[in-house]
Amino acid sequence: MKHLKNTKRPLILTIDGKADAVVQDAGANQRLLDIAARADASEGIRQALEDVRKGRVRPAREALAKFRRSRAIPR
């Protein structure tokens, strides 16, 4: 744990010379999770913009009306 806290770098554990596990401090793990969450959000935005560019969109009122009809939800 001292090594992890001092170096701020992950420790790679090996078995027979091959990487088998990585140990890292909680802060580093949280930073990786935060980066992954931002990447997921960015990809979602990219896909949405592509849908708009390719015309794969419809007005919200139209989509909601279709949803209500398909579920027999009264207005």
N, C-alpha and C positions, 0 to 999 in steps of 0.2 A: 504494500500500500504506500509506503514511503516513496518508492521508486515512481509509482504512478503520480503521486501528488507533486513530487519534485520535477519530474520531466514533462508532465502534462501529455505524455505520449502513451499510446496503448502498448500492452505487453502481449506478445504473440507466444502462445504455448504450443510446443511441438511434440509429436509422437513419432519416433523413428525418423526425425529430421523433416517431417512434413507439418505445416501449420495445421493445428487442430482446433484451436480456440483463441479468442482475443479477449483480453481483460482490459477494461478502461474505467476511469473514474466516472462517477455519476454525472458530473458537469459535462464531460466530453460526450457522454451518451445523449444527454439532453440536447446539446448543440446539434448532434447528428439528426435527432428526431425533428428538431425545429427546421433544419435545412430540408429534410425530406418532406415535411408538411408544406413548406413554401414551394418546393418543386412540384408537388401534386397540385397545388392551387394554380401555379403558373401554367401547368399542362391543361388544366380544366379551362382556363381562360383562352389559351391558344386554340383548343378544340372549338370553343364557343365562337370565337372570331372566324374560324374556318367555316363553321356552319352558316354564319351570317353571310360571309363572302360567297358561298356556294348556293345561297338561297334556301337553305334547309331550316327555315324559321317560319313561324306564323304568329299572328297577333295573339296576345294573351287571352283576350275575350273569346276568340275563336277556339283556342285550345281548351279553355275552361268549359265552354258550351259543349264541345264534343265530349269532354270528360263527364259532364253532368248527364248527357244523353246516354252514354255507355253504361253508367251506373244507375240510371233511372232516378236521379236526384232531382226533386222538383225545384223550380226556381224560387 
